[in-house]
Amino acid sequence: MLKVVIIRCQQTEDICPGTTDFRFAKEGKGAFEETGPVEVVGFVSCGGCPGKRAVMRAQSMVERGVEAIVFASCIKKGNPIGMPCPHYLQIREAIGKKVGKNIKIIEWTH
């Protein structure tokens, strides 16, 4: 089973407990249809705008055995507040460069 970390938006922590992210990961739904069910071994925030901490957090999780970095839908799609992260593309690019091409990046959850 693929081991993943989900990186979420710090701004949505107070209103979203991540239950849908966990359910979709466990059931292999949404963005996980391609991978099937995954094991979530980390659930961290981006660290707040502009998301610079997301890079070191992703690297740290890779060092702990994570095989894929997953962006929660609050970052890519703006769920549940209706505002996607304006820094998403920069964060994704920086994480991709830091963790290398052997680590899968999944851009949303549900």
N, CA, C and O atoms as CSV, one atom per row, in Angstrom:
chain,resi,resn,atom,element,x,y,z
A,1,MET,N,N,0.846,-1.179,0.000
A,1,MET,CA,C,0.000,0.000,0.000
A,1,MET,C,C,0.892,1.243,0.000
A,1,MET,O,O,1.852,1.330,0.766
A,2,LEU,N,N,0.570,2.184,-0.852
A,2,LEU,CA,C,1.325,3.416,-0.992
A,2,LEU,C,C,1.216,4.252,0.286
A,2,LEU,O,O,0.120,4.470,0.802
A,3,LYS,N,N,2.369,4.721,0.791
A,3,LYS,CA,C,2.394,5.570,1.981
A,3,LYS,C,C,2.427,7.021,1.540
A,3,LYS,O,O,3.275,7.421,0.742
A,4,VAL,N,N,1.487,7.813,2.071
A,4,VAL,CA,C,1.363,9.205,1.647
A,4,VAL,C,C,1.334,10.157,2.839
A,4,VAL,O,O,1.007,9.777,3.963
A,5,VAL,N,N,1.686,11.396,2.552
A,5,VAL,CA,C,1.441,12.507,3.469
A,5,VAL,C,C,0.473,13.435,2.762
A,5,VAL,O,O,0.601,13.680,1.562
A,6,ILE,N,N,-0.494,13.952,3.504
A,6,ILE,CA,C,-1.417,14.937,2.963
A,6,ILE,C,C,-1.025,16.292,3.530
A,6,ILE,O,O,-0.927,16.476,4.743
A,7,ILE,N,N,-0.802,17.238,2.620
A,7,ILE,CA,C,-0.487,18.606,3.026
A,7,ILE,C,C,-1.747,19.432,2.838
A,7,ILE,O,O,-2.330,19.465,1.755
A,8,ARG,N,N,-2.150,20.086,3.889
A,8,ARG,CA,C,-3.390,20.863,3.876
A,8,ARG,C,C,-3.123,22.346,4.060
A,8,ARG,O,O,-2.020,22.741,4.438
A,9,CYS,N,N,-4.111,23.150,3.800
A,9,CYS,CA,C,-4.037,24.603,3.996
A,9,CYS,C,C,-4.197,24.915,5.482
A,9,CYS,O,O,-5.140,24.451,6.122
A,10,GLN,N,N,-3.283,25.690,6.015
A,10,GLN,CA,C,-3.374,26.057,7.430
A,10,GLN,C,C,-4.624,26.899,7.718
A,10,GLN,O,O,-5.169,26.852,8.820
A,11,GLN,N,N,-5.066,27.659,6.729
A,11,GLN,CA,C,-6.226,28.528,6.929
A,11,GLN,C,C,-7.528,27.748,7.126
A,11,GLN,O,O,-8.487,28.290,7.675
A,12,THR,N,N,-7.577,26.497,6.693
A,12,THR,CA,C,-8.818,25.728,6.822
A,12,THR,C,C,-8.817,24.781,8.016
A,12,THR,O,O,-9.801,24.075,8.239
A,13,GLU,N,N,-7.738,24.754,8.786
A,13,GLU,CA,C,-7.659,23.818,9.917
A,13,GLU,C,C,-8.808,23.967,10.911
A,13,GLU,O,O,-9.274,22.975,11.471
A,14,ASP,N,N,-9.265,25.189,11.132
A,14,ASP,CA,C,-10.318,25.418,12.119
A,14,ASP,C,C,-11.688,24.944,11.664
A,14,ASP,O,O,-12.563,24.702,12.495
A,15,ILE,N,N,-11.889,24.807,10.356
A,15,ILE,CA,C,-13.219,24.442,9.869
A,15,ILE,C,C,-13.280,23.076,9.191
A,15,ILE,O,O,-14.368,22.591,8.879
A,16,CYS,N,N,-12.124,22.451,8.959
A,16,CYS,CA,C,-12.111,21.155,8.283
A,16,CYS,C,C,-11.215,20.170,9.031
A,16,CYS,O,O,-10.005,20.379,9.114
A,17,PRO,N,N,-11.794,19.105,9.572
A,17,PRO,CA,C,-10.997,18.121,10.296
A,17,PRO,C,C,-10.276,17.118,9.399
A,17,PRO,O,O,-9.509,16.294,9.897
A,18,GLY,N,N,-10.507,17.170,8.087
A,18,GLY,CA,C,-9.833,16.261,7.158
A,18,GLY,C,C,-10.497,14.906,7.008
A,18,GLY,O,O,-9.927,14.010,6.384
A,19,THR,N,N,-11.685,14.733,7.564
A,19,THR,CA,C,-12.335,13.421,7.532
A,19,THR,C,C,-12.602,12.921,6.114
A,19,THR,O,O,-12.477,11.726,5.849
A,20,THR,N,N,-12.967,13.821,5.203
A,20,THR,CA,C,-13.217,13.394,3.826
A,20,THR,C,C,-11.913,12.984,3.152
A,20,THR,O,O,-11.891,12.026,2.378
A,21,ASP,N,N,-10.822,13.701,3.439
A,21,ASP,CA,C,-9.510,13.314,2.909
A,21,ASP,C,C,-9.160,11.893,3.348
A,21,ASP,O,O,-8.742,11.073,2.531
A,22,PHE,N,N,-9.331,11.608,4.630
A,22,PHE,CA,C,-9.001,10.285,5.157
A,22,PHE,C,C,-9.893,9.197,4.579
A,22,PHE,O,O,-9.424,8.107,4.254
A,23,ARG,N,N,-11.183,9.498,4.453
A,23,ARG,CA,C,-12.114,8.500,3.908
A,23,ARG,C,C,-11.785,8.178,2.457
A,23,ARG,O,O,-11.751,7.010,2.072
A,24,PHE,N,N,-11.540,9.216,1.644
A,24,PHE,CA,C,-11.214,8.979,0.243
A,24,PHE,C,C,-9.899,8.209,0.108
A,24,PHE,O,O,-9.779,7.344,-0.759
A,25,ALA,N,N,-8.921,8.513,0.948
A,25,ALA,CA,C,-7.641,7.797,0.916
A,25,ALA,C,C,-7.847,6.320,1.268
A,25,ALA,O,O,-7.304,5.437,0.605
A,26,LYS,N,N,-8.619,6.067,2.296
A,26,LYS,CA,C,-8.871,4.695,2.754
A,26,LYS,C,C,-9.653,3.879,1.730
A,26,LYS,O,O,-9.398,2.690,1.540
A,27,GLU,N,N,-10.616,4.540,1.069
A,27,GLU,CA,C,-11.493,3.843,0.127
A,27,GLU,C,C,-10.986,3.876,-1.316
A,27,GLU,O,O,-11.571,3.236,-2.190
A,28,GLY,N,N,-9.914,4.609,-1.571
A,28,GLY,CA,C,-9.397,4.695,-2.938
A,28,GLY,C,C,-10.300,5.475,-3.872
A,28,GLY,O,O,-10.400,5.151,-5.055
A,29,LYS,N,N,-10.955,6.498,-3.354
A,29,LYS,CA,C,-11.873,7.317,-4.154
A,29,LYS,C,C,-11.214,8.631,-4.550
A,29,LYS,O,O,-10.118,8.952,-4.091
A,30,GLY,N,N,-11.899,9.392,-5.416
A,30,GLY,CA,C,-11.398,10.708,-5.824
A,30,GLY,C,C,-10.044,10.585,-6.502
A,30,GLY,O,O,-9.871,9.788,-7.423
A,31,ALA,N,N,-9.105,11.362,-6.051
A,31,ALA,CA,C,-7.765,11.334,-6.643
A,31,ALA,C,C,-7.052,10.010,-6.399
A,31,ALA,O,O,-6.050,9.725,-7.054
A,32,PHE,N,N,-7.543,9.206,-5.481
A,32,PHE,CA,C,-6.914,7.923,-5.157
A,32,PHE,C,C,-7.451,6.763,-5.988
A,32,PHE,O,O,-7.076,5.613,-5.759
A,33,GLU,N,N,-8.320,7.053,-6.947
A,33,GLU,CA,C,-8.817,5.984,-7.826
A,33,GLU,C,C,-7.676,5.369,-8.625
A,33,GLU,O,O,-7.691,4.171,-8.908
A,34,GLU,N,N,-6.689,6.179,-8.990
A,34,GLU,CA,C,-5.542,5.692,-9.758
A,34,GLU,C,C,-4.638,4.780,-8.920
A,34,GLU,O,O,-4.091,3.804,-9.434
A,35,THR,N,N,-4.485,5.097,-7.644
A,35,THR,CA,C,-3.572,4.340,-6.783
A,35,THR,C,C,-4.267,3.242,-6.005
A,35,THR,O,O,-3.627,2.283,-5.574
A,36,GLY,N,N,-5.567,3.372,-5.821
A,36,GLY,CA,C,-6.279,2.497,-4.908
A,36,GLY,C,C,-6.089,3.024,-3.496
A,36,GLY,O,O,-5.494,4.085,-3.311
A,37,PRO,N,N,-6.580,2.306,-2.502
A,37,PRO,CA,C,-6.436,2.769,-1.127
A,37,PRO,C,C,-4.966,3.019,-0.777
A,37,PRO,O,O,-4.069,2.301,-1.220
A,38,VAL,N,N,-4.751,4.056,0.028
A,38,VAL,CA,C,-3.395,4.415,0.458
A,38,VAL,C,C,-3.346,4.485,1.978
A,38,VAL,O,O,-4.377,4.578,2.644
A,39,GLU,N,N,-2.138,4.438,2.510
A,39,GLU,CA,C,-1.925,4.592,3.944
A,39,GLU,C,C,-1.462,6.021,4.207
A,39,GLU,O,O,-0.399,6.434,3.741
A,40,VAL,N,N,-2.263,6.768,4.952
A,40,VAL,CA,C,-1.886,8.135,5.308
A,40,VAL,C,C,-0.995,8.053,6.545
A,40,VAL,O,O,-1.449,7.675,7.625
A,41,VAL,N,N,0.269,8.409,6.376
A,41,VAL,CA,C,1.218,8.346,7.493
A,41,VAL,C,C,1.557,9.733,8.027
A,41,VAL,O,O,2.282,9.862,9.014
A,42,GLY,N,N,1.032,10.770,7.377
A,42,GLY,CA,C,1.235,12.132,7.847
A,42,GLY,C,C,0.146,13.041,7.326
A,42,GLY,O,O,-0.335,12.874,6.205
A,43,PHE,N,N,-0.245,14.013,8.152
A,43,PHE,CA,C,-1.277,14.991,7.797
A,43,PHE,C,C,-0.795,16.312,8.374
A,43,PHE,O,O,-0.949,16.565,9.569
A,44,VAL,N,N,-0.212,17.156,7.527
A,44,VAL,CA,C,0.429,18.382,7.995
A,44,VAL,C,C,-0.128,19.585,7.242
A,44,VAL,O,O,-0.723,19.446,6.173
A,45,SER,N,N,0.075,20.760,7.813
A,45,SER,CA,C,-0.336,21.974,7.109
A,45,SER,C,C,0.839,22.503,6.300
A,45,SER,O,O,1.978,22.063,6.449
A,46,CYS,N,N,0.524,23.451,5.451
A,46,CYS,CA,C,1.553,24.104,4.634
A,46,CYS,C,C,2.423,25.018,5.485
A,46,CYS,O,O,3.504,25.426,5.060
A,47,GLY,N,N,1.950,25.341,6.692
A,47,GLY,CA,C,2.670,26.237,7.580
A,47,GLY,C,C,2.185,27.667,7.504
A,47,GLY,O,O,2.706,28.542,8.196
A,48,GLY,N,N,1.199,27.909,6.674
A,48,GLY,CA,C,0.675,29.262,6.500
A,48,GLY,C,C,1.252,29.920,5.261
A,48,GLY,O,O,2.284,29.501,4.738
A,49,CYS,N,N,0.582,30.937,4.812
A,49,CYS,CA,C,0.997,31.624,3.584
A,49,CYS,C,C,2.389,32.239,3.746
A,49,CYS,O,O,2.700,32.841,4.774
A,50,PRO,N,N,3.218,32.076,2.715
A,50,PRO,CA,C,2.959,31.563,1.369
A,50,PRO,C,C,3.254,30.072,1.197
A,50,PRO,O,O,3.422,29.620,0.064
A,51,GLY,N,N,3.321,29.304,2.267
A,51,GLY,CA,C,3.503,27.858,2.151
A,51,GLY,C,C,4.935,27.367,2.129
A,51,GLY,O,O,5.187,26.230,1.731
A,52,LYS,N,N,5.873,28.190,2.543
A,52,LYS,CA,C,7.287,27.797,2.496
A,52,LYS,C,C,7.592,26.573,3.344
A,52,LYS,O,O,8.465,25.780,2.989
A,53,ARG,N,N,6.893,26.404,4.452
A,53,ARG,CA,C,7.159,25.251,5.332
A,53,ARG,C,C,6.735,23.925,4.699
A,53,ARG,O,O,7.204,22.863,5.110
A,54,ALA,N,N,5.858,23.983,3.710
A,54,ALA,CA,C,5.399,22.765,3.053
A,54,ALA,C,C,6.562,22.014,2.421
A,54,ALA,O,O,6.554,20.783,2.390
A,55,VAL,N,N,7.545,22.722,1.926
A,55,VAL,CA,C,8.686,22.089,1.258
A,55,VAL,C,C,9.489,21.259,2.251
A,55,VAL,O,O,9.779,20.091,1.990
A,56,MET,N,N,9.848,21.843,3.375
A,56,MET,CA,C,10.643,21.093,4.355
A,56,MET,C,C,9.817,19.990,4.999
A,56,MET,O,O,10.356,18.943,5.357
A,57,ARG,N,N,8.524,20.209,5.149
A,57,ARG,CA,C,7.667,19.166,5.714
A,57,ARG,C,C,7.551,17.990,4.747
A,57,ARG,O,O,7.560,16.835,5.174
A,58,ALA,N,N,7.443,18.269,3.468
A,58,ALA,CA,C,7.387,17.194,2.469
A,58,ALA,C,C,8.694,16.415,2.467
A,58,ALA,O,O,8.677,15.184,2.451
A,59,GLN,N,N,9.818,17.106,2.481
A,59,GLN,CA,C,11.125,16.450,2.498
A,59,GLN,C,C,11.281,15.584,3.741
A,59,GLN,O,O,11.780,14.462,3.664
A,60,SER,N,N,10.859,16.101,4.871
A,60,SER,CA,C,10.946,15.351,6.119
A,60,SER,C,C,10.127,14.060,6.047
A,60,SER,O,O,10.562,13.016,6.534
A,61,MET,N,N,8.957,14.137,5.447
A,61,MET,CA,C,8.124,12.946,5.331
A,61,MET,C,C,8.714,11.943,4.349
A,61,MET,O,O,8.584,10.736,4.556
A,62,VAL,N,N,9.354,12.410,3.292
A,62,VAL,CA,C,10.035,11.511,2.355
A,62,VAL,C,C,11.154,10.772,3.080
A,62,VAL,O,O,11.347,9.574,2.871
A,63,GLU,N,N,11.883,11.478,3.924
A,63,GLU,CA,C,12.951,10.845,4.714
A,63,GLU,C,C,12.397,9.801,5.668
A,63,GLU,O,O,13.131,8.915,6.107
A,64,ARG,N,N,11.115,9.891,5.995
A,64,ARG,CA,C,10.453,8.925,6.881
A,64,ARG,C,C,9.733,7.821,6.106
A,64,ARG,O,O,9.011,7.020,6.700
A,65,GLY,N,N,9.921,7.772,4.793
A,65,GLY,CA,C,9.384,6.669,4.010
A,65,GLY,C,C,8.152,6.946,3.185
A,65,GLY,O,O,7.588,6.018,2.604
A,66,VAL,N,N,7.712,8.190,3.110
A,66,VAL,CA,C,6.543,8.520,2.296
A,66,VAL,C,C,6.875,8.323,0.819
A,66,VAL,O,O,7.964,8.672,0.361
A,67,GLU,N,N,5.925,7.762,0.087
A,67,GLU,CA,C,6.113,7.494,-1.336
A,67,GLU,C,C,5.353,8.458,-2.235
A,67,GLU,O,O,5.570,8.491,-3.446
A,68,ALA,N,N,4.457,9.246,-1.633
A,68,ALA,CA,C,3.692,10.227,-2.408
A,68,ALA,C,C,3.325,11.414,-1.529
A,68,ALA,O,O,3.027,11.275,-0.343
A,69,ILE,N,N,3.358,12.582,-2.154
A,69,ILE,CA,C,2.926,13.820,-1.513
A,69,ILE,C,C,1.555,14.136,-2.082
A,69,ILE,O,O,1.381,14.181,-3.300
A,70,VAL,N,N,0.582,14.357,-1.209
A,70,VAL,CA,C,-0.782,14.643,-1.646
A,70,VAL,C,C,-1.177,16.024,-1.136
A,70,VAL,O,O,-1.033,16.324,0.049
A,71,PHE,N,N,-1.674,16.856,-2.036
A,71,PHE,CA,C,-2.213,18.145,-1.627
A,71,PHE,C,C,-3.699,17.965,-1.346
A,71,PHE,O,O,-4.444,17.466,-2.190
A,72,ALA,N,N,-4.120,18.371,-0.163
A,72,ALA,CA,C,-5.543,18.298,0.167
A,72,ALA,C,C,-6.314,19.211,-0.782
A,72,ALA,O,O,-5.765,20.173,-1.318
A,73,SER,N,N,-7.568,18.903,-0.977
A,73,SER,CA,C,-8.386,19.678,-1.908
A,73,SER,C,C,-8.546,21.133,-1.495
A,73,SER,O,O,-8.870,21.974,-2.334
A,74,CYS,N,N,-8.328,21.448,-0.228
A,74,CYS,CA,C,-8.412,22.844,0.190
A,74,CYS,C,C,-7.336,23.680,-0.493
A,74,CYS,O,O,-7.542,24.872,-0.720
A,75,ILE,N,N,-6.212,23.091,-0.819
A,75,ILE,CA,C,-5.137,23.835,-1.480
A,75,ILE,C,C,-5.409,23.968,-2.977
A,75,ILE,O,O,-5.409,25.077,-3.511
A,76,LYS,N,N,-5.637,22.868,-3.641
A,76,LYS,CA,C,-5.810,22.889,-5.105
A,76,LYS,C,C,-7.175,23.414,-5.545
A,76,LYS,O,O,-7.274,24.219,-6.471
A,77,LYS,N,N,-8.239,22.942,-4.861
A,77,LYS,CA,C,-9.602,23.272,-5.293
A,77,LYS,C,C,-10.286,24.345,-4.438
A,77,LYS,O,O,-11.291,24.924,-4.851
A,78,GLY,N,N,-9.743,24.606,-3.256
A,78,GLY,CA,C,-10.357,25.610,-2.390
A,78,GLY,C,C,-11.466,25.090,-1.501
A,78,GLY,O,O,-12.174,25.885,-0.883
A,79,ASN,N,N,-11.639,23.771,-1.416
A,79,ASN,CA,C,-12.665,23.199,-0.534
A,79,ASN,C,C,-12.244,23.404,0.923
A,79,ASN,O,O,-11.051,23.245,1.179
A,80,PRO,N,N,-13.044,23.721,1.855
A,80,PRO,CA,C,-14.468,24.043,1.769
A,80,PRO,C,C,-14.750,25.540,1.671
A,80,PRO,O,O,-15.916,25.933,1.630
A,81,ILE,N,N,-13.730,26.379,1.633
A,81,ILE,CA,C,-13.974,27.824,1.694
A,81,ILE,C,C,-14.149,28.480,0.326
A,81,ILE,O,O,-14.474,29.665,0.246
A,82,GLY,N,N,-13.937,27.723,-0.743
A,82,GLY,CA,C,-14.162,28.256,-2.080
A,82,GLY,C,C,-13.023,29.115,-2.611
A,82,GLY,O,O,-13.197,29.845,-3.587
A,83,MET,N,N,-11.857,29.031,-1.973
A,83,MET,CA,C,-10.712,29.823,-2.421
A,83,MET,C,C,-9.475,28.938,-2.512
A,83,MET,O,O,-8.888,28.609,-1.481
A,84,PRO,N,N,-9.065,28.545,-3.707
A,84,PRO,CA,C,-7.836,27.768,-3.834
A,84,PRO,C,C,-6.630,28.597,-3.395
A,84,PRO,O,O,-6.683,29.827,-3.395
A,85,CYS,N,N,-5.579,27.940,-3.034
A,85,CYS,CA,C,-4.358,28.604,-2.588
A,85,CYS,C,C,-3.728,29.387,-3.743
A,85,CYS,O,O,-3.472,28.820,-4.805
A,86,PRO,N,N,-3.479,30.673,-3.548
A,86,PRO,CA,C,-2.842,31.446,-4.610
A,86,PRO,C,C,-1.366,31.094,-4.803
A,86,PRO,O,O,-0.747,31.499,-5.788
A,87,HIS,N,N,-0.813,30.342,-3.863
A,87,HIS,CA,C,0.598,29.954,-3.920
A,87,HIS,C,C,0.793,28.503,-4.354
A,87,HIS,O,O,1.917,28.002,-4.375
A,88,TYR,N,N,-0.309,27.830,-4.700
A,88,TYR,CA,C,-0.259,26.397,-4.988
A,88,TYR,C,C,0.812,26.017,-6.014
A,88,TYR,O,O,1.616,25.122,-5.755
A,89,LEU,N,N,0.836,26.671,-7.151
A,89,LEU,CA,C,1.782,26.277,-8.198
A,89,LEU,C,C,3.230,26.429,-7.744
A,89,LEU,O,O,4.068,25.589,-8.069
A,90,GLN,N,N,3.530,27.474,-7.007
A,90,GLN,CA,C,4.887,27.673,-6.496
A,90,GLN,C,C,5.240,26.597,-5.477
A,90,GLN,O,O,6.352,26.069,-5.488
A,91,ILE,N,N,4.298,26.271,-4.598
A,91,ILE,CA,C,4.536,25.235,-3.590
A,91,ILE,C,C,4.767,23.891,-4.269
A,91,ILE,O,O,5.713,23.176,-3.937
A,92,ARG,N,N,3.904,23.551,-5.218
A,92,ARG,CA,C,4.021,22.266,-5.912
A,92,ARG,C,C,5.359,22.160,-6.636
A,92,ARG,O,O,6.028,21.129,-6.558
A,93,GLU,N,N,5.746,23.206,-7.331
A,93,GLU,CA,C,7.014,23.204,-8.058
A,93,GLU,C,C,8.200,23.060,-7.107
A,93,GLU,O,O,9.124,22.293,-7.377
A,94,ALA,N,N,8.175,23.790,-6.004
A,94,ALA,CA,C,9.277,23.732,-5.040
A,94,ALA,C,C,9.374,22.358,-4.390
A,94,ALA,O,O,10.475,21.848,-4.183
A,95,ILE,N,N,8.242,21.758,-4.069
A,95,ILE,CA,C,8.252,20.414,-3.480
A,95,ILE,C,C,8.755,19.410,-4.501
A,95,ILE,O,O,9.569,18.550,-4.166
A,96,GLY,N,N,8.292,19.500,-5.729
A,96,GLY,CA,C,8.751,18.588,-6.786
A,96,GLY,C,C,10.253,18.631,-6.958
A,96,GLY,O,O,10.894,17.591,-7.101
A,97,LYS,N,N,10.819,19.823,-6.945
A,97,LYS,CA,C,12.279,19.961,-7.072
A,97,LYS,C,C,12.999,19.376,-5.870
A,97,LYS,O,O,14.048,18.748,-6.018
A,98,LYS,N,N,12.445,19.575,-4.682
A,98,LYS,CA,C,13.103,19.131,-3.454
A,98,LYS,C,C,13.068,17.612,-3.277
A,98,LYS,O,O,14.066,17.010,-2.881
A,99,VAL,N,N,11.921,16.991,-3.569
A,99,VAL,CA,C,11.786,15.559,-3.298
A,99,VAL,C,C,12.188,14.684,-4.471
A,99,VAL,O,O,12.389,13.483,-4.292
A,100,GLY,N,N,12.310,15.243,-5.660
A,100,GLY,CA,C,12.747,14.467,-6.812
A,100,GLY,C,C,11.615,13.792,-7.544
A,100,GLY,O,O,10.462,13.826,-7.113
A,101,LYS,N,N,11.962,13.176,-8.661
A,101,LYS,CA,C,10.970,12.590,-9.565
A,101,LYS,C,C,10.475,11.216,-9.129
A,101,LYS,O,O,9.488,10.720,-9.671
A,102,ASN,N,N,11.143,10.591,-8.160
A,102,ASN,CA,C,10.716,9.268,-7.714
A,102,ASN,C,C,9.549,9.319,-6.748
A,102,ASN,O,O,8.963,8.287,-6.421
A,103,ILE,N,N,9.208,10.516,-6.289
A,103,ILE,CA,C,8.097,10.676,-5.359
A,103,ILE,C,C,6.888,11.179,-6.144
A,103,ILE,O,O,6.944,12.215,-6.807
A,104,LYS,N,N,5.816,10.437,-6.054
A,104,LYS,CA,C,4.572,10.789,-6.754
A,104,LYS,C,C,3.935,12.009,-6.086
A,104,LYS,O,O,3.951,12.131,-4.861
A,105,ILE,N,N,3.381,12.899,-6.887
A,105,ILE,CA,C,2.646,14.051,-6.366
A,105,ILE,C,C,1.201,13.935,-6.850
A,105,ILE,O,O,0.930,13.843,-8.047
A,106,ILE,N,N,0.298,13.944,-5.896
A,106,ILE,CA,C,-1.138,13.895,-6.179
A,106,ILE,C,C,-1.686,15.272,-5.829
A,106,ILE,O,O,-1.468,15.760,-4.720
A,107,GLU,N,N,-2.394,15.902,-6.761
A,107,GLU,CA,C,-2.724,17.314,-6.636
A,107,GLU,C,C,-4.000,17.637,-5.858
A,107,GLU,O,O,-4.265,18.812,-5.606
A,108,TRP,N,N,-4.776,16.673,-5.482
A,108,TRP,CA,C,-6.009,16.910,-4.732
A,108,TRP,C,C,-6.444,15.614,-4.062
A,108,TRP,O,O,-5.847,14.565,-4.301
A,109,THR,N,N,-7.467,15.673,-3.235
A,109,THR,CA,C,-7.940,14.464,-2.569
A,109,THR,C,C,-9.369,14.115,-2.962
A,109,THR,O,O,-9.644,12.996,-3.396
A,110,HIS,N,N,-10.272,15.067,-2.810
A,110,HIS,CA,C,-11.704,14.796,-3.071
A,110,HIS,C,C,-12.365,15.926,-3.820
A,110,HIS,O,O,-13.558,15.856,-4.116
